[in-house]
Amino acid sequence: MGKLQEDFEKIWATIRRVPLGRVATYGQIAAEAGFVRRPRLTAQALAHVPPGMEIPWHRIINAQGKSSMPEGSRGNREQLKRLKNEGVKIVKGKIDLEVYRWRPRSLAPLLD
C-alpha cells in the first residue's frame, strides 16, 4: 500500500467516526486524522472511496457550513436530504456549525 493510500485510509476511518446527526469540515477531518491544515486531502480521499465502501460522506461539509457540491446539483440535493433525514437543520443551504459540528475530544479545545 502506498503512502497516499495509507493517508486516505486514515481519513476514511476518521469520517466513519462522525456520528449520525453531526457534521465535520474537510479541515477538521484532516486535522483529526493527523493532517493539520490539509483539508484538500479529505476532499481527495472522498473522491477516491472504493466502490462498495460505506462512508458517511454526506456529513462532511465546508468551513462555511455548506455543501461543497454545486448548488442544485444531484450530489448537493442528496447530501442535504441525507443530513435532513438525520435531523440536521439546514437554513438557506447552510448548517449551523455551532450546533451540529462533531466535537471529538482530541479537537474540542481547538473548536470552542
ZAMAR-617471 format. One record per residue (C-alpha): x, y, z; residue number from 1. Coordinates in nm, 2 decimals, decimal comma. Last residue first. Layout:
residues N
       x       y       z    i
       X       Y       Z  NUM
...
//
This chain:
residues 112
       x       y       z    i
   -1,45    2,60    2,10  112
   -1,31    2,41    1,81  111
   -0,95    2,39    1,91  110
   -1,03    2,28    2,27  109
   -1,26    2,01    2,13  108
   -1,01    1,86    1,88  107
   -0,90    1,54    2,06  106
   -1,23    1,50    2,24  105
   -1,42    1,48    1,92  104
   -1,66    1,77    1,86  103
   -1,89    1,70    1,56  102
   -2,04    2,02    1,44  101
   -2,42    2,04    1,45  100
   -2,50    2,34    1,68   99
   -2,21    2,58    1,64   98
   -2,16    2,46    1,29   97
   -2,50    2,59    1,19   96
   -2,57    2,43    0,86   95
   -2,63    2,64    0,54   94
   -2,83    2,58    0,23   93
   -3,08    2,86    0,31   92
   -3,14    2,71    0,66   91
   -3,04    2,34    0,71   90
   -3,14    2,17    1,03   89
   -2,97    1,83    1,08   88
   -3,21    1,57    1,20   87
   -3,05    1,26    1,03   86
   -3,31    1,28    0,74   85
   -3,21    1,64    0,70   84
   -2,84    1,54    0,65   83
   -2,94    1,27    0,40   82
   -3,15    1,52    0,20   81
   -2,87    1,78    0,21   80
   -2,62    1,54    0,07   79
   -2,86    1,41   -0,20   78
   -2,95    1,76   -0,31   77
   -2,58    1,86   -0,34   76
   -2,50    1,54   -0,52   75
   -2,78    1,59   -0,77   74
   -2,67    1,95   -0,83   73
   -2,88    2,24   -0,70   72
   -2,58    2,42   -0,56   71
   -2,25    2,28   -0,68   70
   -2,10    2,04   -0,43   69
   -1,91    2,19   -0,14   68
   -2,21    2,15    0,09   67
   -2,23    2,44    0,33   66
   -2,13    2,52    0,69   65
   -1,88    2,79    0,58   64
   -1,59    2,56    0,67   63
   -1,70    2,31    0,40   62
   -1,91    2,00    0,46   61
   -1,85    1,63    0,55   60
   -2,16    1,45    0,69   59
   -2,27    1,34    0,34   58
   -1,96    1,12    0,30   57
   -2,09    0,88    0,56   56
   -1,85    0,61    0,42   55
   -1,95    0,26    0,33   54
   -1,70    0,11    0,09   53
   -1,88   -0,07   -0,20   52
   -1,69    0,11   -0,48   51
   -1,36    0,25   -0,34   50
   -1,36    0,60   -0,20   49
   -1,13    0,80   -0,42   48
   -1,31    1,14   -0,44   47
   -1,37    1,13   -0,06   46
   -0,99    1,08   -0,01   45
   -0,92    1,38   -0,24   44
   -1,16    1,60   -0,05   43
   -1,00    1,50    0,28   42
   -0,66    1,57    0,14   41
   -0,79    1,91    0,04   40
   -0,84    1,99    0,40   39
   -0,47    1,98    0,47   38
   -0,41    2,23    0,75   37
   -0,33    1,96    1,01   36
   -0,30    1,61    0,87   35
   -0,32    1,38    1,17   34
   -0,66    1,22    1,11   33
   -0,83    1,47    1,34   32
   -0,67    1,75    1,15   31
   -0,78    1,62    0,81   30
   -1,14    1,57    0,94   29
   -1,15    1,92    1,08   28
   -1,02    2,06    0,76   27
   -1,29    1,90    0,55   26
   -1,55    2,02    0,79   25
   -1,75    1,79    1,02   24
   -2,12    1,72    1,05   23
   -2,34    1,57    1,32   22
   -2,68    1,40    1,31   21
   -2,54    1,05    1,29   20
   -2,19    1,04    1,44   19
   -1,86    1,13    1,26   18
   -1,64    0,83    1,34   17
   -1,66    0,69    0,98   16
   -1,50    1,01    0,86   15
   -1,19    0,94    1,08   14
   -1,15    0,59    0,93   13
   -1,18    0,73    0,58   12
   -0,91    1,00    0,65   11
   -0,68    0,74    0,80   10
   -0,73    0,51    0,50    9
   -0,67    0,80    0,26    8
   -0,34    0,86    0,42    7
   -0,24    0,50    0,38    6
   -0,35    0,52    0,01    5
   -0,13    0,83   -0,03    4
    0,17    0,64    0,13    3
    0,14    0,34   -0,10    2
    0,00    0,00    0,00    1
//
